[in-house]
Amino acid sequence: MKLCHPPQIEPRILIDEDFCKGCQLCIRVCPRQVLVRGKRRNRAGYLLPEIKEGSKCSACLLCELTCPDLALTVAKGEK
């Protein structure tokens, strides 16, 4: 009997730059330190978070659930 394994899934973090206000809560709550403070600013002048190592993301959704501006989404996609 042969076991079939589902394809490995790597989550993707999507940041809506127009909604982000640079509060950095997503950075603070990430248990795997996937997000870091970025150097880029959005149109409103807020510093945006950057994804340091997306492959370390476990899709725990803490960043998404913590964001007060709903600027962050964790999407699951195939590797």
DSSP file (Angstrom, degrees, kcal/mol; ACC not computed):
  #  RESIDUE AA STRUCTURE BP1 BP2  ACC     N-H-->O    O-->H-N    N-H-->O    O-->H-N    TCO  KAPPA ALPHA  PHI   PSI    X-CA   Y-CA   Z-CA
    1    1 A M              0   0    0      0, 0.0     2,-0.5     0, 0.0     0, 0.0   0.000 360.0 360.0 360.0 131.9    0.0    0.0    0.0
    2    2 A K        -     0   0    0      2,-0.0     2,-0.4     0, 0.0     0, 0.0  -0.874 360.0-140.9-106.3 131.0    1.4    3.4   -1.0
    3    3 A L        -     0   0    0     -2,-0.5     2,-0.5     2,-0.0     0, 0.0  -0.729  10.3-145.0 -90.8 137.2    0.7    6.5    1.0
    4    4 A C        -     0   0    0     -2,-0.4    -2,-0.0     0, 0.0     0, 0.0  -0.874  10.2-156.1-100.7 131.1    0.0    9.7   -0.7
    5    5 A H        -     0   0    0     -2,-0.5     3,-0.1     1,-0.0    -2,-0.0  -0.887  20.8-117.8-105.9 135.9    1.2   12.9    0.9
    6    6 A P        -     0   0    0      0, 0.0     3,-0.1     0, 0.0    -1,-0.0  -0.320  45.3 -86.1 -65.5 154.9   -0.4   16.2    0.1
    7    7 A P        -     0   0    0      0, 0.0     2,-0.2     0, 0.0     0, 0.0  -0.302  51.0 -99.8 -60.9 146.0    1.9   18.8   -1.5
    8    8 A Q        -     0   0    0     -3,-0.1    71,-1.8     1,-0.0     2,-0.5  -0.482  39.7-147.3 -69.2 134.1    3.8   20.9    1.0
    9    9 A I  E     -A   78   0A   0     -2,-0.2    69,-0.2    69,-0.2    -1,-0.0  -0.893  11.2-164.6-110.8 130.3    2.2   24.2    1.5
   10   10 A E  E     -A   77   0A   0     67,-2.0    67,-1.1    -2,-0.5    48,-0.1  -0.957  21.2-131.8-112.2 120.6    4.1   27.4    2.3
   11   11 A P  E     -A   76   0A   0      0, 0.0     2,-0.4     0, 0.0    65,-0.3  -0.314  15.3-147.1 -67.9 153.0    2.0   30.3    3.6
   12   12 A R  E     -A   75   0A   0     63,-4.2    63,-3.4    47,-0.0     2,-0.6  -0.976   5.0-141.6-121.5 137.0    2.4   33.8    2.1
   13   13 A I  E     -A   74   0A   0     -2,-0.4     2,-0.5    61,-0.2    61,-0.2  -0.871  16.8-164.3 -99.3 122.4    2.0   37.0    4.0
   14   14 A L  E     -A   73   0A   0     59,-3.5    59,-2.4    -2,-0.6     2,-0.5  -0.926   0.4-163.4-110.2 127.1    0.2   39.7    2.1
   15   15 A I  E     -A   72   0A   0     -2,-0.5     2,-1.1    57,-0.2    57,-0.2  -0.944  13.4-146.1-114.4 121.1    0.5   43.3    3.3
   16   16 A D    >>  -     0   0    0     55,-3.5     4,-1.5    -2,-0.5     3,-1.2  -0.749  12.8-162.9 -84.7 102.6   -1.9   45.9    2.0
   17   17 A E  T 34 S+     0   0    0     -2,-1.1    -1,-0.2     1,-0.3    25,-0.1   0.771  83.7  60.0 -61.2 -29.0    0.3   49.0    2.0
   18   18 A D  T 34 S+     0   0    0      1,-0.2    -1,-0.3    24,-0.1    53,-0.1   0.801 111.6  39.0 -70.9 -27.8   -2.6   51.4    1.8
   19   19 A F  T <4 S+     0   0    0     -3,-1.2    -2,-0.2    52,-0.1    -1,-0.2   0.715  90.4 104.3 -93.8 -23.0   -4.1   50.2    5.1
   20   20 A C     <  -     0   0    0     -4,-1.5    26,-0.2    51,-0.2    22,-0.1  -0.379  43.0-175.6 -66.7 131.8   -0.9   49.6    7.1
   21   21 A K        -     0   0    0     -2,-0.1    26,-0.2    24,-0.1    -1,-0.1   0.187  45.3-114.0-112.1  14.1   -0.2   52.3    9.7
   22   22 A G        +     0   0    0     24,-0.2    25,-0.2     1,-0.1    -2,-0.1   0.761  65.9 144.6  66.8  27.9    3.2   51.0   10.8
   23   23 A C        -     0   0    0      1,-0.1    -1,-0.1    23,-0.1    25,-0.1   0.720  49.6-143.0 -72.6 -20.2    2.2   50.0   14.4
   24   24 A Q     >  +     0   0    0     23,-0.2     4,-1.9     1,-0.1     5,-0.1   0.582  59.7 130.0  69.2  13.4    4.5   47.0   14.3
   25   25 A L  H  > S+     0   0    0      1,-0.2     4,-2.1     2,-0.2     5,-0.2   0.885  71.2  56.3 -62.2 -36.8    2.1   44.8   16.2
   26   26 A C  H  > S+     0   0    0      1,-0.2     4,-0.9     2,-0.2    -1,-0.2   0.877 106.9  49.6 -62.0 -37.0    2.5   42.1   13.6
   27   27 A I  H  4 S+     0   0    0      1,-0.2     3,-0.3     2,-0.2    -1,-0.2   0.909 111.2  49.1 -67.1 -42.7    6.2   42.1   14.1
   28   28 A R  H  < S+     0   0    0     -4,-1.9    -2,-0.2     1,-0.2    -1,-0.2   0.836 112.3  46.0 -68.5 -34.4    5.9   41.8   17.9
   29   29 A V  H  < S+     0   0    0     -4,-2.1    -1,-0.2    -5,-0.1    -2,-0.2   0.641  80.9 110.0 -87.5 -13.2    3.4   38.9   17.9
   30   30 A C    ><  -     0   0    0     -4,-0.9     3,-1.0    -3,-0.3    27,-0.0  -0.481  52.6-161.2 -68.4 115.8    5.2   36.7   15.4
   31   31 A P  T 3  S+     0   0    0      0, 0.0    -1,-0.2     0, 0.0    26,-0.0   0.692  90.5  44.5 -71.0 -17.0    6.6   33.7   17.3
   32   32 A R  T 3  S-     0   0    0     -3,-0.0    -2,-0.1     0, 0.0    24,-0.1   0.315 106.2-122.8-109.9   7.3    9.0   32.9   14.4
   33   33 A Q    <   +     0   0    0     -3,-1.0    20,-0.1    -6,-0.1    -6,-0.1   0.894  58.9 148.4  52.9  47.1   10.2   36.4   13.8
   34   34 A V        +     0   0    0     18,-0.1    18,-3.6    22,-0.1    19,-0.9   0.840  56.8  59.5 -76.4 -35.2    9.2   36.3   10.1
   35   35 A L  E     +B   51   0B   0     16,-0.2     2,-0.3    -9,-0.2    16,-0.2  -0.732  63.3 179.5-100.0 144.9    8.4   40.0   10.0
   36   36 A V  E     -B   50   0B   0     14,-2.6    14,-3.2    -2,-0.3     2,-0.3  -0.913  41.8 -84.1-134.6 163.3   10.9   42.8   10.6
   37   37 A R  E     -B   49   0B   0     -2,-0.3    11,-0.1    12,-0.2     2,-0.1  -0.544  53.3-146.1 -68.7 127.0   10.6   46.6   10.6
   38   38 A G  E     -     0   0B   0     10,-1.3    -1,-0.1    -2,-0.3    12,-0.0  -0.241  17.8-135.5 -90.4 179.3   11.1   47.7    7.0
   39   39 A K  E    S+     0   0B   0      8,-0.1     2,-0.2    -2,-0.1    -1,-0.1   0.529  76.7  92.3-108.7 -14.3   12.7   50.8    5.4
   40   40 A R  E     -     0   0B   0      8,-0.3     8,-2.7     7,-0.0     2,-0.3  -0.538  61.3-150.9 -83.9 149.2   10.0   51.5    2.9
   41   41 A R  E     -B   47   0B   0      6,-0.2     6,-0.2    -2,-0.2     2,-0.1  -0.879   9.8-129.9-116.5 151.0    7.1   53.8    3.6
   42   42 A N    >   -     0   0    0      4,-2.1     3,-1.8    -2,-0.3   -24,-0.1  -0.252  45.0 -83.6 -86.1-176.2    3.6   53.8    2.2
   43   43 A R  T 3  S+     0   0    0      1,-0.3   -25,-0.1     2,-0.1    -1,-0.1   0.780 130.7  54.6 -62.0 -27.3    1.9   56.8    0.6
   44   44 A A  T 3  S-     0   0    0      2,-0.1    -1,-0.3   -26,-0.0   -26,-0.0   0.541 120.4-108.3 -83.8  -6.7    0.8   58.0    4.1
   45   45 A G  S <  S+     0   0    0     -3,-1.8     2,-0.3     1,-0.3    -2,-0.1   0.510  70.4 141.6  95.5   5.3    4.5   57.9    5.3
   46   46 A Y        -     0   0    0    -26,-0.2    -4,-2.1     1,-0.1     2,-0.3  -0.601  56.4-114.0 -82.7 140.6    4.2   54.9    7.6
   47   47 A L  E     -B   41   0B   0     -2,-0.3    -6,-0.2    -6,-0.2   -23,-0.2  -0.574  33.8-140.3 -71.3 131.3    7.1   52.4    7.8
   48   48 A L  E     -     0   0B   0     -8,-2.7   -10,-1.3    -2,-0.3    -8,-0.3  -0.672  12.9-114.5 -94.2 146.2    6.0   49.1    6.4
   49   49 A P  E     -B   37   0B   0      0, 0.0     2,-0.3     0, 0.0   -12,-0.2  -0.452  30.2-146.5 -71.0 153.5    6.9   45.7    7.8
   50   50 A E  E     -B   36   0B   0    -14,-3.2   -14,-2.6    -2,-0.1     2,-0.7  -0.899  15.8-116.7-120.0 152.8    9.1   43.5    5.7
   51   51 A I  E     -B   35   0B   0     -2,-0.3   -16,-0.2   -16,-0.2     3,-0.2  -0.802  30.3-179.9 -89.6 114.4    9.1   39.7    5.4
   52   52 A K  S    S+     0   0    0    -18,-3.6     2,-0.3    -2,-0.7    -1,-0.2   0.956  76.6   0.7 -80.2 -54.6   12.5   38.5    6.5
   53   53 A E    >   +     0   0    0    -19,-0.9     3,-1.8   -20,-0.1     4,-0.3  -0.734  62.5 179.1-139.5  87.2   12.1   34.7    6.1
   54   54 A G  G >  S+     0   0    0     -2,-0.3     3,-1.4     1,-0.3    -1,-0.1   0.764  78.9  67.7 -60.0 -27.3    8.7   33.7    4.7
   55   55 A S  G 3  S+     0   0    0      1,-0.3    -1,-0.3   -45,-0.1   -21,-0.0   0.686  93.0  60.5 -69.1 -16.5    9.6   30.1    4.7
   56   56 A K  G <  S+     0   0    0     -3,-1.8    -1,-0.3   -22,-0.1    -2,-0.2   0.573  78.1 116.3 -84.2  -9.5    9.7   30.1    8.5
   57   57 A C    <   -     0   0    0     -3,-1.4    -3,-0.0    -4,-0.3   -27,-0.0  -0.386  45.3-170.3 -65.4 131.1    6.0   31.2    8.7
   58   58 A S        -     0   0    0     -2,-0.1    -1,-0.1   -48,-0.1    -3,-0.0   0.351  40.8-118.8-101.6   3.9    3.8   28.5   10.3
   59   59 A A        +     0   0    0      1,-0.1    -2,-0.1   -48,-0.1    15,-0.1   0.857  61.6 149.9  59.8  38.5    0.5   30.2    9.3
   60   60 A C        -     0   0    0      1,-0.1    -1,-0.1     4,-0.0    -3,-0.0   0.683  49.6-139.7 -72.6 -17.0   -0.5   30.7   13.0
   61   61 A L     >  +     0   0    0      1,-0.1     4,-2.9     3,-0.0     5,-0.3   0.498  62.5 129.2  71.9   7.9   -2.4   33.9   11.9
   62   62 A L  H  > S+     0   0    0      1,-0.2     4,-1.8     2,-0.2     5,-0.2   0.907  73.9  49.3 -59.1 -41.0   -1.3   35.9   14.9
   63   63 A C  H  > S+     0   0    0      2,-0.2     4,-1.5     1,-0.2    -1,-0.2   0.932 113.6  45.7 -63.4 -44.9   -0.1   38.7   12.7
   64   64 A E  H  4 S+     0   0    0      1,-0.2     8,-0.2     2,-0.2    -2,-0.2   0.917 115.3  46.0 -64.7 -44.5   -3.3   38.8   10.8
   65   65 A L  H  < S+     0   0    0     -4,-2.9    -1,-0.2     1,-0.2    -2,-0.2   0.763 113.8  49.5 -71.6 -25.3   -5.5   38.6   13.9
   66   66 A T  H  < S+     0   0    0     -4,-1.8    -1,-0.2    -5,-0.3    -2,-0.2   0.745  81.0 106.1 -85.7 -25.5   -3.5   41.3   15.7
   67   67 A C    ><  -     0   0    0     -4,-1.5     3,-1.0    -5,-0.2     5,-0.1  -0.393  54.5-161.3 -63.0 115.0   -3.5   43.9   12.9
   68   68 A P  T 3  S+     0   0    0      0, 0.0    -1,-0.2     0, 0.0    -4,-0.0   0.687  89.9  48.2 -71.6 -16.1   -5.9   46.6   14.0
   69   69 A D  T 3  S-     0   0    0     -3,-0.0    -2,-0.1     0, 0.0    -3,-0.0   0.335 104.9-123.8-105.9   5.9   -6.2   47.9   10.4
   70   70 A L    <   +     0   0    0     -3,-1.0   -50,-0.1    -6,-0.2   -51,-0.1   0.859  67.6 137.2  54.3  38.6   -6.8   44.6    8.7
   71   71 A A        +     0   0    0    -52,-0.2   -55,-3.5   -56,-0.1     2,-0.4   0.494  50.7  68.2 -91.7  -4.9   -3.7   45.3    6.5
   72   72 A L  E     +A   15   0A   0     -8,-0.2     2,-0.4   -57,-0.2   -57,-0.2  -0.944  53.8 178.3-124.8 137.0   -2.3   41.8    6.7
   73   73 A T  E     -A   14   0A   0    -59,-2.4   -59,-3.5    -2,-0.4     2,-0.6  -0.999  19.1-147.3-134.8 138.0   -3.5   38.5    5.3
   74   74 A V  E     -A   13   0A   0     -2,-0.4     2,-0.4   -61,-0.2   -61,-0.2  -0.929  22.7-172.7-105.2 116.6   -1.9   35.1    5.5
   75   75 A A  E     -A   12   0A   0    -63,-3.4   -63,-4.2    -2,-0.6     2,-0.5  -0.888  18.1-135.0-111.4 138.3   -2.6   33.1    2.4
   76   76 A K  E     +A   11   0A   0     -2,-0.4     2,-0.3   -65,-0.3   -67,-0.0  -0.790  33.7 163.7 -93.0 132.4   -1.7   29.4    1.9
   77   77 A G  E     -A   10   0A   0    -67,-1.1   -67,-2.0    -2,-0.5     2,-0.1  -0.950  39.7 -92.7-142.3 161.3   -0.2   28.5   -1.4
   78   78 A E  E      A    9   0A   0     -2,-0.3   -69,-0.2   -69,-0.2   -70,-0.0  -0.471 360.0 360.0 -76.9 147.3    1.7   25.6   -2.8
   79   79 A K              0   0    0    -71,-1.8    -1,-0.1    -2,-0.1   -70,-0.1   0.460 360.0 360.0 -70.0 360.0    5.5   25.6   -2.8
